[in-house]
């Protein structure tokens, strides 16, 4: 229930911020003509865009014990999801973007991690904002064995831990300094089309809440006297970060595009670890680092768009304690979308 409370609070704060942003917008001044250079940007702002998605998404984390770093049996563990194929749909219309994906477990990948993800985005003349929520169940211990082993007698060994569960909620708001020749609607959601190459510096902030938990210890130690007081079963963090960077879209032969962006950030955090005996330890007002890298390549025409996108988000928590907890989200996705005729409209 606590996690749901944080999630609902995050979404509530997100929409409060967005409402205050868009209350300053003049409703008659749309993105179509007045705010963009039409020689650089062609707008499909009033077209409903429907996109089919096939996503390969991984979540991995590395954890070391913050109190046993100098001990002989100190170690760090690295866990990663086992890659399933995620399928989903996205809808983009005017300033609104919605997306839902879920991992498919079939007979061919029964040991794949279970995943699902929801994302929404809201865009203005200079501002784009997003919120996403993700869940993962089932992580493989890559610190023990990087490859599954097949024994001579065909006995299959798996170090997949289905008891490990992760959840993350994220909010980000970015401000683009170049609204005239660069469109983030074209680079992110294909609501616009970039006609000529252009880029922009951007800055903003983000907020996230996440945790990872297991039924048994996340780090396995051999003790002379077994003591659950040292075994961690849950780790989590919340942070607020300031970020800034640069985004650029290169246009090739009018309708082909290549986009790349990088936004590093520093954060103030509140981390926690919970031990097997339910003792809770908090680390308040610590510092961390995170970065977001994104690139995409595709074709964007009047009626449809298609392409591939790579995105990586790296988070290092609690630099005060040498970063005992770090996690990484990567996704590689194929998208194919269609624009409906302008006569098809939603309620706004």
C-alpha positions as CSV (number, residue, x, y, z in Angstrom):
1,X,0.0,0.0,0.0
2,X,2.9,2.4,0.7
3,X,4.2,2.1,-2.8
4,X,0.8,2.7,-4.3
5,X,0.5,5.8,-2.1
6,X,3.8,7.1,-3.4
7,X,2.7,6.3,-7.0
8,X,-0.6,8.1,-6.6
9,X,1.2,11.1,-5.0
10,X,3.7,11.2,-7.8
11,X,1.0,11.3,-10.5
12,X,-0.9,13.9,-8.6
13,X,2.2,16.2,-8.3
14,X,2.9,15.6,-12.0
15,X,-0.5,16.7,-13.1
16,X,-0.4,19.7,-10.8
17,X,2.8,20.9,-12.4
18,X,1.5,20.3,-15.9
19,X,-1.8,22.1,-15.1
20,X,0.1,25.1,-13.9
21,X,2.3,25.1,-17.1
22,X,-0.6,24.8,-19.5
23,X,-2.7,27.4,-17.7
24,X,-0.2,29.9,-19.0
25,X,-0.7,28.8,-22.6
26,X,-2.9,30.7,-24.9
27,X,-5.4,28.1,-26.3
28,X,-5.7,29.9,-29.6
29,X,-1.9,29.8,-30.1
30,X,-1.3,26.2,-31.1
31,X,1.9,24.5,-32.2
32,X,0.8,24.5,-35.9
33,X,1.8,28.0,-37.1
34,X,2.7,30.6,-34.6
35,X,5.5,29.0,-32.6
36,X,7.4,27.0,-35.2
37,X,9.4,27.7,-38.3
38,X,7.4,25.7,-41.0
39,X,10.5,25.4,-43.1
40,X,12.1,23.3,-40.3
41,X,8.9,21.7,-38.9
42,X,5.7,20.3,-40.3
43,X,3.0,19.7,-37.7
44,X,0.4,16.9,-37.6
45,X,-0.8,18.3,-34.3
46,X,-4.5,17.6,-34.9
47,X,-4.0,14.1,-36.2
48,X,-4.5,11.1,-33.9
49,X,-1.4,8.9,-34.1
50,X,-1.6,5.2,-33.2
51,X,1.6,3.3,-32.8
52,X,2.4,-0.5,-32.5
53,X,5.4,-1.2,-30.3
54,X,7.7,-4.2,-29.9
55,X,10.1,-3.5,-27.0
56,X,13.2,-5.3,-25.6
57,X,13.5,-3.9,-22.1
58,X,16.1,-4.8,-19.4
59,X,16.4,-3.6,-15.8
60,X,19.7,-4.5,-13.9
61,X,21.0,-3.4,-10.6
62,X,24.3,-3.8,-8.6
63,X,24.2,-3.9,-4.8
64,X,27.0,-4.0,-2.2
65,X,26.6,-4.0,1.5
66,X,27.1,-0.4,2.8
67,X,28.4,-1.7,6.2
68,X,30.7,-4.6,5.0
69,X,32.7,-2.9,2.3
70,X,36.0,-3.4,4.1
71,X,35.3,-7.0,5.3
72,X,37.0,-10.1,3.8
73,X,33.7,-11.5,2.6
74,X,32.4,-8.2,1.2
75,X,31.0,-8.6,-2.3
76,X,28.8,-6.9,-4.8
77,X,25.9,-8.7,-6.7
78,X,24.5,-7.9,-10.1
79,X,21.0,-8.9,-11.1
80,X,19.3,-8.5,-14.4
81,X,16.0,-9.3,-15.9
82,X,15.8,-12.1,-18.4
83,X,14.8,-10.5,-21.7
84,X,11.2,-11.1,-22.7
85,X,9.5,-9.5,-25.7
86,X,7.2,-6.6,-24.7
87,X,4.3,-5.7,-26.9
88,X,2.3,-2.6,-26.6
89,X,0.3,0.3,-28.1
90,X,0.7,4.1,-27.9
91,X,-1.7,6.9,-28.7
92,X,-0.5,10.5,-29.4
93,X,-2.8,13.4,-30.0
94,X,-2.0,17.1,-29.6
95,X,-0.3,17.5,-26.3
96,X,-1.1,14.1,-24.9
97,X,0.8,10.8,-25.2
98,X,-0.2,7.4,-23.7
99,X,1.7,4.1,-23.9
100,X,1.2,0.6,-22.4
101,X,3.5,-2.4,-22.8
102,X,3.5,-5.9,-21.3
103,X,6.1,-8.7,-21.5
104,X,5.1,-11.9,-23.3
105,X,6.0,-15.2,-21.7
106,X,5.8,-18.1,-24.1
107,X,6.8,-21.7,-24.2
108,X,10.1,-20.6,-25.7
109,X,11.0,-18.2,-22.9
110,X,9.3,-19.6,-19.8
111,X,12.1,-18.3,-17.6
112,X,11.8,-14.8,-18.9
113,X,11.1,-12.0,-16.4
114,X,7.5,-10.7,-16.1
115,X,7.3,-7.0,-17.0
116,X,4.8,-4.3,-17.6
117,X,5.1,-0.5,-18.2
118,X,2.8,2.5,-18.4
119,X,3.9,5.9,-19.7
120,X,2.2,9.2,-20.4
121,X,3.6,12.4,-21.8
122,X,2.4,16.0,-22.1
123,X,4.0,18.5,-24.4
124,X,3.8,22.3,-24.7
125,X,5.5,24.9,-26.9
126,X,8.8,24.7,-25.0
127,X,8.1,22.0,-22.4
128,X,7.8,18.3,-22.5
129,X,6.9,16.2,-19.5
130,X,6.6,12.4,-18.9
131,X,5.7,10.0,-16.2
132,X,6.2,6.3,-16.3
133,X,5.6,3.4,-14.0
134,X,7.3,0.0,-14.4
135,X,7.2,-3.4,-12.7
136,X,9.6,-6.4,-13.0
137,X,9.4,-9.9,-11.5
138,X,12.3,-12.4,-11.8
139,X,16.0,-11.5,-11.9
140,X,19.0,-13.5,-12.9
141,X,22.1,-13.4,-10.7
142,X,24.9,-12.3,-13.2
143,X,27.4,-12.0,-10.4
144,X,27.5,-15.8,-10.1
145,X,27.1,-16.9,-13.7
146,X,26.8,-14.8,-16.8
147,X,25.6,-17.7,-19.0
148,X,23.2,-20.4,-18.2
149,X,24.9,-23.8,-18.0
150,X,23.9,-26.9,-19.9
151,X,25.4,-30.0,-18.2
152,X,26.4,-33.2,-20.1
153,X,23.3,-35.0,-18.8
154,X,21.1,-32.2,-20.2
155,X,20.2,-31.0,-16.8
156,X,19.5,-27.3,-17.1
157,X,20.8,-25.0,-14.3
158,X,19.1,-21.6,-13.8
159,X,20.1,-18.9,-11.4
160,X,16.8,-17.0,-12.0
161,X,15.4,-15.7,-8.8
162,X,11.6,-15.3,-9.3
163,X,11.3,-14.0,-5.8
164,X,12.9,-10.6,-6.7
165,X,10.5,-7.9,-7.5
166,X,11.1,-4.3,-8.6
167,X,8.9,-1.3,-9.1
168,X,9.7,2.3,-10.2
169,X,7.7,5.5,-10.7
170,X,9.4,8.4,-12.5
171,X,8.4,12.0,-13.4
172,X,10.5,14.3,-15.6
173,X,9.9,17.8,-16.9
174,X,12.2,19.4,-19.5
175,X,12.4,22.9,-21.0
176,X,13.7,23.4,-24.5
177,X,15.4,26.6,-25.3
178,X,14.9,26.4,-29.1
179,X,11.2,26.2,-29.9
180,X,11.4,27.7,-33.3
181,X,13.4,25.2,-35.4
182,X,13.5,22.1,-33.2
183,X,10.5,20.0,-32.3
184,X,10.5,17.5,-29.4
185,X,7.1,16.3,-30.7
186,X,8.9,15.1,-33.9
187,X,11.9,13.4,-32.1
188,X,9.9,11.8,-29.3
189,X,6.4,11.0,-30.5
190,X,6.3,11.8,-34.3
191,X,3.4,14.2,-33.8
192,X,5.5,16.7,-35.9
193,X,8.0,16.0,-38.7
194,X,11.4,17.6,-38.6
195,X,12.1,19.0,-42.1
196,X,15.5,20.3,-41.5
197,X,18.2,19.4,-39.0
198,X,18.0,21.3,-35.7
199,X,18.8,20.9,-32.0
200,X,18.3,22.5,-28.7
201,X,19.8,22.8,-25.2
202,X,17.3,21.7,-22.6
203,X,17.1,21.7,-18.8
204,X,14.6,20.4,-16.2
205,X,14.1,18.3,-13.2
206,X,13.0,14.8,-12.4
207,X,11.5,12.9,-9.4
208,X,11.6,9.1,-8.9
209,X,10.7,6.5,-6.3
210,X,11.8,2.9,-6.6
211,X,12.4,-0.3,-4.6
212,X,13.7,-3.8,-5.1
213,X,12.7,-6.6,-2.7
214,X,13.1,-10.4,-2.3
215,X,11.9,-13.2,-0.1
216,X,15.4,-14.1,0.9
217,X,18.7,-12.1,1.1
218,X,19.7,-10.1,-1.9
219,X,23.4,-10.6,-1.1
220,X,24.3,-14.1,0.0
221,X,27.1,-14.2,2.7
222,X,28.7,-17.1,4.5
223,X,28.7,-16.3,8.2
224,X,30.5,-18.1,11.0
225,X,27.3,-17.5,13.0
226,X,24.3,-17.0,10.8
227,X,22.7,-13.6,11.6
228,X,19.8,-12.2,9.7
229,X,20.6,-8.7,11.0
230,X,23.1,-8.3,8.2
231,X,21.0,-9.8,5.3
232,X,19.4,-7.2,3.1
233,X,16.0,-8.2,1.6
234,X,14.9,-4.7,0.3
235,X,16.6,-1.6,-1.1
236,X,15.0,1.5,-2.4
237,X,15.4,5.2,-3.1
238,X,13.6,8.4,-3.8
239,X,15.3,11.4,-5.4
240,X,14.8,14.8,-6.9
241,X,17.4,15.8,-9.6
242,X,18.3,18.7,-11.7
243,X,19.3,17.8,-15.3
244,X,20.4,19.5,-18.5
245,X,21.9,18.6,-21.8
246,X,21.5,18.7,-25.6
247,X,19.2,17.1,-28.1
248,X,19.6,17.1,-31.9
249,X,17.6,15.7,-34.8
250,X,19.4,15.1,-38.2
251,X,17.2,15.0,-41.2
252,X,18.2,12.8,-44.2
253,X,16.5,13.2,-47.5
254,X,13.5,15.1,-46.0
255,X,11.7,12.2,-44.3
256,X,14.4,10.1,-42.8
257,X,15.7,11.2,-39.4
258,X,18.3,10.3,-36.8
259,X,17.9,11.7,-33.3
260,X,20.3,11.7,-30.3
261,X,20.1,13.4,-26.9
262,X,22.0,13.2,-23.6
263,X,20.8,14.6,-20.2
264,X,23.0,14.1,-17.2
265,X,21.7,15.0,-13.7
266,X,22.7,15.3,-10.1
267,X,20.2,14.4,-7.4
268,X,19.4,14.7,-3.7
269,X,18.2,11.4,-2.3
270,X,16.6,9.5,0.5
271,X,17.7,5.8,0.4
272,X,16.8,2.9,2.6
273,X,17.6,-0.8,3.2
274,X,15.5,-3.3,5.1
275,X,17.1,-6.4,6.6
276,X,15.6,-9.9,6.9
277,X,14.6,-9.3,10.5
278,X,12.6,-6.2,9.2
279,X,15.0,-3.7,10.7
280,X,15.0,-0.5,8.6
281,X,18.0,1.7,7.9
282,X,17.6,5.1,6.2
283,X,20.1,7.3,4.5
284,X,18.7,10.8,4.2
285,X,19.9,13.8,2.2
286,X,22.6,11.9,0.3
287,X,23.8,12.7,-3.2
288,X,23.5,10.7,-6.4
289,X,24.0,10.8,-10.2
290,X,21.8,9.8,-13.1
291,X,21.9,10.2,-16.9
292,X,19.5,9.6,-19.8
293,X,20.8,8.8,-23.3
294,X,18.4,8.4,-26.2
295,X,18.8,7.8,-29.9
296,X,16.4,6.9,-32.7
297,X,16.4,6.3,-36.4
298,X,13.4,6.2,-38.7
299,X,11.1,7.3,-41.5
300,X,8.4,9.9,-41.0
301,X,5.9,10.5,-43.8
302,X,2.5,12.1,-44.0
303,X,0.5,9.0,-43.2
304,X,2.8,6.7,-41.3
305,X,6.1,6.5,-39.4
306,X,8.4,3.6,-38.6
307,X,11.7,3.3,-36.8
308,X,13.9,2.0,-34.0
309,X,14.8,3.7,-30.7
310,X,17.4,3.0,-28.0
311,X,17.1,4.5,-24.6
312,X,19.3,4.1,-21.5
313,X,18.8,5.5,-18.0
314,X,21.6,5.0,-15.4
315,X,21.2,5.8,-11.7
316,X,23.9,5.7,-9.0
317,X,22.5,6.1,-5.5
318,X,24.3,7.4,-2.4
319,X,27.6,8.7,-3.6
320,X,28.3,9.4,0.1
321,X,28.7,5.7,0.6
322,X,30.6,5.0,-2.6
323,X,27.4,4.3,-4.6
324,X,26.4,1.0,-2.9
325,X,23.2,0.8,-5.0
326,X,23.1,1.5,-8.8
327,X,20.5,0.5,-11.4
328,X,20.2,0.7,-15.1
329,X,17.1,0.7,-17.4
330,X,17.7,0.0,-21.1
331,X,15.2,-0.5,-23.9
332,X,15.5,-1.1,-27.6
333,X,12.2,-0.8,-29.4
334,X,10.7,-1.0,-32.9
335,X,7.7,1.3,-33.6
336,X,5.2,1.5,-36.5
337,X,2.6,4.2,-36.4
338,X,-0.2,5.6,-38.5
339,X,-1.9,9.0,-38.6
340,X,-5.7,9.1,-38.8
341,X,-7.4,11.7,-41.0
342,X,-8.1,15.0,-39.3
343,X,-11.9,14.3,-39.3
344,X,-11.2,11.8,-36.5
345,X,-11.0,13.7,-33.3
346,X,-11.0,13.1,-29.6
347,X,-12.9,15.2,-27.0
348,X,-10.3,17.9,-26.8
